Amino acid sequence: MSSETNRAHIDGYLDSLTSQRKLATHTVSNYARDLAELMAFTDALGGHPAFTSVTHSHIRKFAAQLHAKGLNARSIARKLSAWRGFFDWLAEHAALASNPVEGVKAPKRAKPLPKALSADDAVRLVSEKIPGKDAESSAQLCNRAMFELLYSSGLRVSELAGLDVRYAHEPGHTSSGWIDFDEHGVTVTGKGNKMRSVPVGAPALQAIIAWIAARAPLVKADPHPLFLTERGTRMSPRVIQLRLKAHAQALCIPSDVHPHVLRHSFASHVLQSSGDLRAVQEMLGHASIAATQVYTSLDFQRLAQ
């Protein structure tokens, strides 16, 4: 009898979603599927208990069973949300002491590891020429200098775009980042307005020198930006993203490459070669070592492969 009552309660709730809340048919179907699973769990308790007798412990057990089946945290959270809404409705139509789903949380979602290129692909990406393109054109020299610097120093794309040729402090403009050839490094202003200096490798410095020689004809009203578009304006983060993606596709590198992939690759490869997590943290400009520790997982994953 309880099974019939439970079925009637589900039908009543689904009808209220359609007629009162005006939810889409597809959405109501998703609710129906989640509630059918709740009913199956409840029936499996034995004796076909009514929904009104389901407890907080039962819901925790149901969630644990979903997790054991390999369901991801997002899907479990969605089911719990559907069940919570159902029991809220049920409390208005039956004798229900409390909502048994309240306080039950899905397992924590695993943080996805940052995507990084292999060392070979990273070197190919920043140094290899595109067939059929004039490697000495200003656009190609600019691209190579930007990509080499991203990989050499692990900069954020906004930090790269904000670089000046040299430090300047004058009315209307103060440099937030600049190249220092004497120190073989770059100074940038990162998150939280914190400045840091990061070393720059010889290939990147050479690429930047070649670009600066080709940059002069593009300089117009603003002489400060290190990286310029063909129109003579400061290179924007979006244009850098598009150029890097097109460059990777032209070289048939299968990954979805964007500037942060080069930042991840820099961190992963420096950590693999040095094992110095604190140094990587400082170069990336992370306020907390916890943000940098994700690269240790990435390193172990690559070793396992």
Secondary structure by P-SEA (a helix, b strand, c coil): caaaaaaaaaaaaaaaaaccccccaaaaaaaaaaaaaaaaaaaacccccccccccaaaaaaaaaaaaaacccaaaaaaaaaaaaaaaaaaaaccccccccccccccccccccccccccaaaaaaaacccccccccccaaaaaaaaaaaaaaaccccaaaaaaccccccccccccccccccccccbbbbbccccbbbbbbbcaaaaaaaaaaaaaccccccccccccccccccccccaaaaaaaaaaaaaaacccccccaaaaaaaaaaaaaaacccaaaaaaaaccccccccaaaaaaaaaaaac
